[in-house]
Amino acid sequence: MSLLEVEDLAIAFGGVRAVDGISFSVEPGEVFTIVGPNGAGKSTIFNLISRFYEPSAGRIRFDGRDITGLAAHQIAGLGIARTFQNIELFDHSTVLSNLLMGRHTHRRTSWVEDILFTPRVRREERAHRAAVERVIDFLELEAHRDKLIAGLPYGVRKVVEIGRALATGPKLLLLDEPASGLSVEETQDVAFWIEDMRDEMGLTILMVEHDMNLVAQVSDRVLAVANGRPLTLGSPAEVQSHPDVIEAYLGTGAPGGAGR
């Protein structure tokens, strides 16, 4: 059974169909990537899956459950986590504090217990701290653990964004342009981490990305979209060489070239 199933998904803004009949499925343990030019509807698809937007048509199923009608705050508790194109962190909190925010879906204590700082609260806090420390170790953030987000380089903040999503303990991780604004070396680190998330953590990853070198390195399957509609679905090599993708995404006359 597919972990995520999207069927005939559609949404319109002011009469413009930003997503128009998108269907795909993501298998457990797969890295599935959506590519396309700016304005193609890629991030809108993420916002529909995350339930930030309400689809005008179509269904979304996760782990066998229809989640189309759920509220956004219910999604993380099901095991879906995401990052954002524009970094959404608490600038005046530390890296550790930002990662601990990702553990909120696992809190089981009441506000009364929290005030009294009961033994149960202390046990939970130790468990949350241990989970976050594993993420810090995995993403090599030890040197930045106690630093404020506002003082960190852009590339490190991108990694912290990924770390906060990992701290939720997801089954499905949505990565929205994880390599955007990164150097070649930083992008290669992201590629290694994506492979390790899949192979060592057993995560399933749905990614939106423009960097076709990264897409080709880590993706099992790729869906190309343009103007809110699907163009083709296949392996990275198949999609990259498809004539419609070359014209719509890579640019006419640039077969096999790297994405912009």
PLY file of the C-alpha trace (Angstrom):
ply
format ascii 1.0
element vertex 260
property float x
property float y
property float z
element edge 259
property int vertex1
property int vertex2
end_header
0.00 0.00 0.00
1.25 3.46 -0.89
2.08 5.71 2.05
0.71 8.82 0.32
-1.93 8.89 -2.42
-2.97 12.08 -4.18
-5.91 11.79 -6.55
-7.09 14.46 -9.03
-6.04 17.29 -6.70
-7.12 20.79 -7.72
-7.35 24.30 -6.32
-8.07 27.70 -7.86
-7.17 31.21 -6.72
-9.30 33.97 -8.20
-10.28 31.82 -11.15
-6.70 30.66 -11.84
-6.27 26.91 -11.39
-2.95 26.72 -9.54
-3.23 22.93 -9.30
-5.36 21.17 -11.88
-5.83 17.40 -11.73
-2.59 16.25 -10.06
-2.39 12.55 -9.16
0.53 10.55 -7.80
1.45 8.08 -5.07
4.53 7.82 -2.86
5.69 4.40 -1.74
7.17 3.65 1.71
10.91 4.32 1.79
10.86 6.27 -1.48
12.34 9.67 -2.35
9.73 11.20 -4.66
10.47 14.61 -6.16
8.23 17.18 -7.84
9.95 19.50 -10.32
8.77 22.32 -12.52
9.27 25.99 -13.33
8.39 28.79 -10.94
4.63 29.10 -10.59
4.03 25.49 -11.64
2.09 24.72 -8.44
4.73 22.67 -6.62
4.57 24.40 -3.24
0.78 24.66 -3.57
0.69 20.86 -3.70
2.68 20.81 -0.46
0.27 23.29 1.12
-2.66 21.11 0.11
-1.08 18.00 1.60
-0.19 19.94 4.77
-3.82 21.14 4.85
-2.86 24.83 4.77
-5.10 25.05 1.70
-8.47 23.42 1.10
-8.65 21.64 -2.29
-11.55 22.42 -4.59
-11.39 18.85 -5.88
-9.55 15.60 -5.29
-8.57 13.37 -2.39
-5.47 12.92 -0.23
-4.82 9.65 1.61
-1.99 9.05 4.05
-1.15 5.62 5.46
-4.55 4.34 4.31
-6.51 7.23 5.85
-8.35 9.98 4.01
-6.88 13.24 5.34
-8.56 15.60 2.88
-10.89 17.00 5.52
-8.43 17.26 8.40
-7.24 20.54 9.87
-3.62 21.64 9.50
-2.83 21.17 13.20
-3.81 17.48 12.97
-1.32 16.60 10.23
1.93 16.57 12.23
0.40 14.16 14.73
-0.22 11.67 11.93
3.46 11.56 11.03
3.79 14.21 8.30
6.41 16.95 8.75
7.57 19.65 6.37
10.07 22.39 5.76
9.38 25.69 4.00
10.95 27.60 1.11
11.30 30.61 3.38
12.89 29.58 6.65
10.30 29.61 9.44
12.33 29.52 12.67
12.28 31.47 15.94
15.17 33.86 15.35
15.70 34.84 18.99
15.73 31.27 20.33
18.57 28.79 20.25
18.97 25.90 17.84
18.14 23.52 20.69
14.95 25.40 21.56
13.83 25.45 17.93
14.34 21.71 17.60
12.46 21.08 20.85
9.50 22.91 19.27
9.28 19.99 16.90
8.48 17.68 19.81
5.19 19.42 20.70
3.08 16.73 19.01
4.52 14.15 21.43
3.64 16.00 24.63
1.20 14.00 26.78
1.22 15.98 30.04
-1.38 18.50 31.20
-0.72 22.15 31.92
-1.18 21.44 35.63
1.54 18.78 35.50
3.77 21.19 33.60
3.37 23.89 36.28
4.12 21.41 39.07
6.96 19.86 37.05
5.88 16.37 38.07
8.01 13.24 37.61
6.02 12.46 34.45
6.91 15.85 33.02
10.57 15.31 33.85
10.53 11.90 32.14
8.98 13.41 29.02
11.47 16.26 28.98
14.37 13.81 29.14
12.86 11.79 26.27
12.31 14.90 24.14
15.85 16.12 24.82
17.28 12.72 23.85
15.30 12.72 20.58
16.52 16.21 19.72
20.13 15.37 20.59
19.95 12.49 18.10
18.85 14.95 15.40
21.66 17.37 16.36
24.18 14.56 16.07
22.73 13.35 12.75
22.85 16.81 11.15
26.20 17.72 12.75
24.77 20.74 14.57
26.70 20.23 17.82
28.73 23.43 17.39
25.52 25.47 17.01
23.35 23.83 19.70
23.21 26.84 22.03
23.49 29.64 19.46
20.63 31.97 18.53
19.13 31.41 15.09
19.50 35.11 14.22
23.30 34.86 14.35
23.66 31.78 12.18
24.61 31.64 8.48
21.81 30.96 6.03
23.03 27.44 5.25
23.01 26.43 8.92
19.50 27.82 9.36
18.33 25.68 6.44
19.73 22.63 8.22
18.00 23.61 11.48
14.72 23.85 9.55
15.22 20.26 8.41
16.18 19.29 11.96
12.99 20.69 13.47
10.95 18.63 10.99
12.97 15.51 11.85
12.43 16.14 15.57
8.71 15.47 15.11
9.54 11.85 14.31
7.74 11.74 10.96
6.90 8.88 8.64
6.70 11.26 5.67
9.01 14.27 5.34
8.08 17.06 2.92
11.16 19.02 1.85
10.33 22.27 0.07
13.43 23.29 -1.93
15.98 22.13 0.68
18.93 23.21 -1.51
17.63 26.70 -2.31
20.34 29.29 -1.64
22.98 26.73 -0.65
26.51 26.34 -1.96
27.59 23.29 -3.93
29.20 21.81 -0.81
26.14 22.47 1.34
23.88 20.94 -1.31
26.03 17.81 -1.33
25.61 17.56 2.44
21.84 17.75 1.96
22.05 14.93 -0.59
23.92 12.72 1.89
21.41 13.49 4.64
18.44 12.69 2.40
19.99 9.33 1.52
20.65 8.62 5.21
17.11 9.68 6.20
15.79 7.08 3.80
18.33 4.32 4.36
19.08 4.68 8.09
15.93 6.33 9.48
13.51 4.56 7.16
11.79 7.81 6.19
9.73 8.41 3.09
10.54 11.76 1.47
8.49 13.97 -0.82
10.61 16.81 -2.16
10.18 19.93 -4.29
13.47 21.01 -5.80
14.96 23.07 -8.65
18.51 21.72 -8.47
18.38 18.90 -11.01
21.76 17.54 -9.94
20.38 16.95 -6.45
17.16 15.55 -7.90
19.07 13.08 -10.05
21.29 12.00 -7.16
18.66 11.20 -4.54
15.29 10.65 -6.25
13.69 7.30 -6.99
10.91 8.85 -9.07
10.21 12.35 -10.34
6.96 14.08 -11.27
7.29 17.10 -13.57
4.50 19.68 -13.49
3.79 22.94 -15.33
0.86 25.34 -15.06
-0.60 23.18 -12.31
-0.84 20.08 -14.49
1.34 16.95 -14.75
3.82 16.65 -17.61
5.43 13.27 -17.01
6.37 10.81 -14.27
9.40 8.53 -14.25
13.01 8.12 -13.23
15.17 11.26 -12.98
16.83 10.46 -16.30
13.51 9.81 -18.05
11.97 13.03 -16.78
15.05 15.15 -17.48
15.17 13.98 -21.11
11.43 14.31 -21.76
10.78 16.91 -24.52
7.98 18.64 -22.61
10.17 18.97 -19.52
13.08 20.33 -21.52
10.81 23.00 -22.96
8.82 23.86 -19.82
11.42 23.44 -17.08
14.96 23.28 -18.40
14.43 25.58 -21.36
14.35 24.72 -25.03
17.72 23.75 -26.39
19.13 22.58 -23.06
18.65 18.79 -23.12
20.13 17.12 -20.06
21.19 20.47 -18.57
21.09 21.33 -14.92
17.98 23.02 -13.53
17.88 26.69 -12.79
0 1
1 2
2 3
3 4
4 5
5 6
6 7
7 8
8 9
9 10
10 11
11 12
12 13
13 14
14 15
15 16
16 17
17 18
18 19
19 20
20 21
21 22
22 23
23 24
24 25
25 26
26 27
27 28
28 29
29 30
30 31
31 32
32 33
33 34
34 35
35 36
36 37
37 38
38 39
39 40
40 41
41 42
42 43
43 44
44 45
45 46
46 47
47 48
48 49
49 50
50 51
51 52
52 53
53 54
54 55
55 56
56 57
57 58
58 59
59 60
60 61
61 62
62 63
63 64
64 65
65 66
66 67
67 68
68 69
69 70
70 71
71 72
72 73
73 74
74 75
75 76
76 77
77 78
78 79
79 80
80 81
81 82
82 83
83 84
84 85
85 86
86 87
87 88
88 89
89 90
90 91
91 92
92 93
93 94
94 95
95 96
96 97
97 98
98 99
99 100
100 101
101 102
102 103
103 104
104 105
105 106
106 107
107 108
108 109
109 110
110 111
111 112
112 113
113 114
114 115
115 116
116 117
117 118
118 119
119 120
120 121
121 122
122 123
123 124
124 125
125 126
126 127
127 128
128 129
129 130
130 131
131 132
132 133
133 134
134 135
135 136
136 137
137 138
138 139
139 140
140 141
141 142
142 143
143 144
144 145
145 146
146 147
147 148
148 149
149 150
150 151
151 152
152 153
153 154
154 155
155 156
156 157
157 158
158 159
159 160
160 161
161 162
162 163
163 164
164 165
165 166
166 167
167 168
168 169
169 170
170 171
171 172
172 173
173 174
174 175
175 176
176 177
177 178
178 179
179 180
180 181
181 182
182 183
183 184
184 185
185 186
186 187
187 188
188 189
189 190
190 191
191 192
192 193
193 194
194 195
195 196
196 197
197 198
198 199
199 200
200 201
201 202
202 203
203 204
204 205
205 206
206 207
207 208
208 209
209 210
210 211
211 212
212 213
213 214
214 215
215 216
216 217
217 218
218 219
219 220
220 221
221 222
222 223
223 224
224 225
225 226
226 227
227 228
228 229
229 230
230 231
231 232
232 233
233 234
234 235
235 236
236 237
237 238
238 239
239 240
240 241
241 242
242 243
243 244
244 245
245 246
246 247
247 248
248 249
249 250
250 251
251 252
252 253
253 254
254 255
255 256
256 257
257 258
258 259
